[in-house]
Amino acid sequence: MSQIGQRVLVVGGSSGMGEAGVRALAACGARVVMADRKKAPDDLGAERVLEIDIGDDTRISSVVSEAGEILGGLDAVWNNAGVCHVGTLESMELDAFELSFALNVRANALLARAALPLLRQAGGGSLLFTASAASIMVAEGSLPYIVSKSALLTMTRQLALEYARDNIRVNALCPGWVDTPFNAPAWEMFGGRESFLQKVPELVPLHRMGTVEEFGAIVRFILSADARFMTGQAVVVDGGESLIKGPTR
């Protein structure tokens, strides 16, 4: 990790892809502060672990400030926290629809707004949001998740354009199916995880789900100086699923 990504705040890193990302960043020498509402493993590798509820506007701002104080500034911020609610327009709970936008879109906007001054002070840096391969596709029964993640992807592109002049890169990681409990609500549409696994070969050209370690390596690259010419991108890592379903834009 050189130039961009030495001092990193990761939100949502106590398990799954977030945990793998923190470990990958720490392993290559980055100083990481991780924030989550769940307890993190003792051997995570983060310099400090903070508590956060991304539904709390005030806490989002204070966590960014605390991370900046601990690390002496920030070079990169990755928000991996979010929520997965599924359902059709008629079957979904309105509360779930509103919560999807609050946590998948609004919280990312507030985190970015709080981080921008610190990234400017560093001479530039990187913002990374976890969107979804669903951001570029449509699928039955997943309206709250797909629509909110699509909005996050559009915001990513908008911020990338607006803050390129500050040498701040903004990208969205768009995972396909990953073997992590976050996907449990979606698996239930197939009758549970075991039933879903039987469907994987017809859904994913590479015939498997992704591993969290694979995504940790991708996050490390996006936040590093090796990706310093990449901004405004939907980094789709889905085993080829979108090749079958096709993009919406």
C-alpha positions as CSV (number, residue, x, y, z in Angstrom):
1,M,0.0,0.0,0.0
2,S,1.8,3.1,-1.2
3,Q,0.7,6.8,-1.6
4,I,-3.0,6.1,-1.5
5,G,-4.4,3.7,1.1
6,Q,-1.9,3.8,3.9
7,R,-4.4,5.0,6.5
8,V,-7.7,3.3,6.0
9,L,-11.1,3.4,7.7
10,V,-13.2,0.3,7.1
11,V,-16.9,0.4,8.2
12,G,-18.5,-3.0,8.5
13,G,-15.4,-5.2,8.8
14,S,-16.1,-7.7,11.7
15,S,-17.0,-10.6,9.4
16,G,-17.4,-11.8,5.8
17,M,-16.0,-9.6,3.0
18,G,-15.2,-6.8,5.4
19,E,-13.1,-8.9,7.7
20,A,-11.2,-10.4,4.7
21,G,-10.6,-6.8,3.4
22,V,-9.3,-5.6,6.8
23,R,-6.9,-8.6,7.0
24,A,-5.7,-8.1,3.4
25,L,-5.0,-4.4,4.0
26,A,-3.3,-5.0,7.3
27,A,-1.2,-7.8,5.8
28,C,0.4,-5.4,3.3
29,G,1.2,-2.8,5.8
30,A,-1.8,-0.5,5.9
31,R,-2.9,1.1,9.2
32,V,-6.6,0.3,9.6
33,V,-9.3,1.5,11.9
34,M,-12.4,-0.7,11.7
35,A,-15.9,0.2,12.8
36,D,-18.8,-2.1,13.2
37,R,-21.8,-2.7,15.5
38,K,-20.7,-6.3,16.0
39,K,-17.7,-7.6,17.9
40,A,-14.6,-8.1,15.8
41,P,-12.1,-11.1,16.0
42,D,-9.2,-10.4,18.3
43,D,-6.7,-11.1,15.6
44,L,-8.3,-8.9,12.9
45,G,-5.2,-6.8,12.4
46,A,-6.9,-3.4,12.8
47,E,-5.1,-0.8,14.8
48,R,-8.3,0.1,16.6
49,V,-11.9,-1.1,16.6
50,L,-14.7,1.3,17.0
51,E,-18.4,0.9,17.5
52,I,-20.9,2.3,14.9
53,D,-24.5,2.1,14.0
54,I,-24.7,3.4,10.4
55,G,-28.2,4.4,11.0
56,D,-26.9,7.0,13.5
57,D,-26.0,10.2,11.6
58,T,-24.0,11.7,14.5
59,R,-22.0,8.5,15.1
60,I,-21.0,8.3,11.4
61,S,-19.4,11.7,11.6
62,S,-17.7,11.0,15.0
63,V,-16.2,7.7,13.8
64,V,-14.6,9.4,10.8
65,S,-13.1,12.1,13.2
66,E,-11.9,9.4,15.6
67,A,-10.3,7.4,12.9
68,G,-8.6,10.5,11.6
69,E,-7.2,11.3,15.0
70,I,-6.0,7.7,15.6
71,L,-4.3,7.4,12.2
72,G,-3.2,11.0,11.9
73,G,-5.3,11.5,8.8
74,L,-7.1,9.3,6.3
75,D,-6.1,8.1,2.8
76,A,-9.0,5.8,2.1
77,V,-12.4,4.9,3.4
78,W,-14.4,1.7,2.6
79,N,-18.0,1.4,3.7
80,N,-18.9,-2.3,3.6
81,A,-21.9,-2.0,5.9
82,G,-25.4,-2.3,4.5
83,V,-28.6,-4.3,4.6
84,C,-30.2,-6.9,2.4
85,H,-34.0,-6.8,2.2
86,V,-35.9,-8.7,-0.5
87,G,-39.5,-8.7,-1.7
88,T,-41.7,-7.5,-4.5
89,L,-43.4,-4.1,-4.6
90,E,-46.5,-5.7,-3.2
91,S,-45.0,-8.1,-0.7
92,M,-42.2,-6.0,0.8
93,E,-42.6,-4.1,4.0
94,L,-42.4,-0.3,3.6
95,D,-40.1,-0.1,6.6
96,A,-37.7,-2.5,4.9
97,F,-37.8,-0.3,1.7
98,E,-37.0,2.8,3.7
99,L,-34.3,1.1,5.8
100,S,-32.6,-0.1,2.6
101,F,-32.3,3.5,1.4
102,A,-31.2,4.8,4.8
103,L,-28.4,2.2,5.2
104,N,-27.4,1.5,1.7
105,V,-27.5,5.1,0.3
106,R,-27.9,7.8,2.9
107,A,-25.3,6.3,5.3
108,N,-22.7,6.1,2.5
109,A,-23.4,9.8,1.5
110,L,-22.9,10.9,5.1
111,L,-19.8,8.9,5.5
112,A,-18.3,10.3,2.3
113,R,-19.2,13.9,3.4
114,A,-17.5,13.4,6.7
115,A,-14.4,11.9,5.1
116,L,-13.9,14.4,2.3
117,P,-12.1,17.1,4.4
118,L,-9.6,14.5,5.7
119,L,-9.0,13.1,2.2
120,R,-8.4,16.6,0.9
121,Q,-5.9,17.2,3.7
122,A,-4.0,14.1,2.6
123,G,-3.8,15.5,-1.0
124,G,-6.3,13.0,-2.3
125,G,-7.4,9.5,-1.6
126,S,-10.0,6.8,-2.2
127,L,-13.6,6.2,-1.3
128,L,-15.0,2.7,-1.8
129,F,-18.6,1.7,-1.4
130,T,-19.9,-1.9,-1.4
131,A,-22.8,-2.0,-3.9
132,S,-23.7,-5.2,-5.6
133,A,-23.7,-6.9,-9.0
134,A,-27.4,-6.5,-8.6
135,S,-26.7,-2.7,-9.2
136,I,-26.4,-3.4,-12.9
137,M,-29.1,-6.1,-13.2
138,V,-32.7,-6.7,-12.4
139,A,-34.0,-9.8,-10.6
140,E,-37.4,-10.9,-9.4
141,G,-38.3,-10.5,-5.7
142,S,-35.4,-8.2,-4.7
143,L,-36.8,-4.7,-5.2
144,P,-35.6,-3.0,-1.9
145,Y,-32.1,-4.3,-2.3
146,I,-31.6,-3.8,-6.0
147,V,-33.1,-0.3,-6.2
148,S,-31.1,1.0,-3.2
149,K,-27.8,-0.5,-4.5
150,S,-28.5,0.9,-7.9
151,A,-28.9,4.3,-6.3
152,L,-25.6,3.8,-4.5
153,L,-23.9,3.0,-7.8
154,T,-25.2,6.2,-9.4
155,M,-24.1,8.2,-6.4
156,T,-20.6,6.6,-6.8
157,R,-20.3,7.9,-10.3
158,Q,-21.6,11.3,-9.4
159,L,-19.1,11.7,-6.5
160,A,-16.3,10.5,-8.7
161,L,-17.0,13.2,-11.2
162,E,-17.4,16.0,-8.6
163,Y,-14.3,15.2,-6.6
164,A,-11.8,14.1,-9.2
165,R,-10.5,17.7,-9.1
166,D,-9.4,17.0,-5.5
167,N,-7.6,13.8,-6.5
168,I,-10.3,11.7,-4.7
169,R,-11.2,8.5,-6.4
170,V,-14.7,7.0,-5.8
171,N,-15.5,3.4,-6.8
172,A,-18.1,0.8,-6.1
173,L,-17.4,-2.9,-5.4
174,C,-20.2,-4.9,-6.9
175,P,-20.1,-8.5,-5.6
176,G,-22.1,-11.3,-7.0
177,W,-22.9,-14.3,-4.9
178,V,-20.5,-14.7,-2.0
179,D,-20.7,-17.4,0.6
180,T,-21.5,-15.2,3.6
181,P,-24.6,-15.0,5.9
182,F,-25.3,-11.5,4.5
183,N,-27.0,-13.3,1.5
184,A,-29.3,-15.4,3.7
185,P,-32.4,-13.4,2.9
186,A,-31.8,-13.9,-0.8
187,W,-31.0,-17.6,-0.3
188,E,-34.4,-18.0,1.2
189,M,-36.0,-17.1,-2.1
190,F,-34.5,-20.4,-3.4
191,G,-35.6,-22.4,-0.3
192,G,-32.4,-21.9,1.8
193,R,-28.7,-22.1,1.3
194,E,-28.6,-25.8,0.4
195,S,-31.3,-25.4,-2.2
196,F,-29.5,-22.3,-3.6
197,L,-26.2,-24.2,-3.9
198,Q,-27.9,-26.6,-6.3
199,K,-28.9,-23.6,-8.5
200,V,-25.4,-22.0,-8.5
201,P,-24.2,-23.8,-11.7
202,E,-27.0,-22.4,-13.8
203,L,-26.8,-18.9,-12.2
204,V,-23.0,-18.4,-12.2
205,P,-20.9,-19.3,-15.3
206,L,-17.9,-20.1,-13.1
207,H,-20.2,-22.6,-11.2
208,R,-19.5,-21.4,-7.7
209,M,-19.9,-18.5,-5.3
210,G,-17.0,-16.2,-4.6
211,T,-14.9,-16.4,-1.4
212,V,-14.4,-13.6,1.0
213,E,-10.6,-13.8,0.6
214,E,-11.0,-13.1,-3.2
215,F,-12.8,-9.9,-2.4
216,G,-10.3,-8.9,0.3
217,A,-7.6,-9.0,-2.5
218,I,-9.8,-6.9,-4.8
219,V,-10.4,-4.3,-2.1
220,R,-6.7,-4.1,-1.4
221,F,-6.0,-3.4,-5.1
222,I,-8.8,-0.8,-5.5
223,L,-7.5,1.2,-2.5
224,S,-3.9,1.0,-3.5
225,A,-1.9,3.3,-5.7
226,D,-1.9,0.6,-8.4
227,A,-5.5,1.7,-9.1
228,R,-4.8,5.4,-8.9
229,F,-6.2,6.0,-12.5
230,M,-9.5,4.2,-11.7
231,T,-12.5,6.2,-10.6
232,G,-16.3,6.1,-11.0
233,Q,-16.2,2.4,-11.7
234,A,-18.6,-0.4,-10.9
235,V,-16.1,-3.2,-10.1
236,V,-18.3,-6.2,-10.9
237,V,-17.0,-9.4,-9.5
238,D,-19.7,-12.0,-10.0
239,G,-18.3,-15.1,-11.6
240,G,-19.9,-14.0,-14.9
241,E,-23.5,-13.9,-13.6
242,S,-24.1,-10.5,-15.3
243,L,-23.1,-12.0,-18.6
244,I,-26.2,-14.1,-18.5
245,K,-28.7,-11.6,-17.1
246,G,-27.2,-8.6,-18.9
247,P,-26.7,-5.0,-17.6
248,T,-29.6,-2.6,-17.1
249,R,-27.5,0.3,-18.3
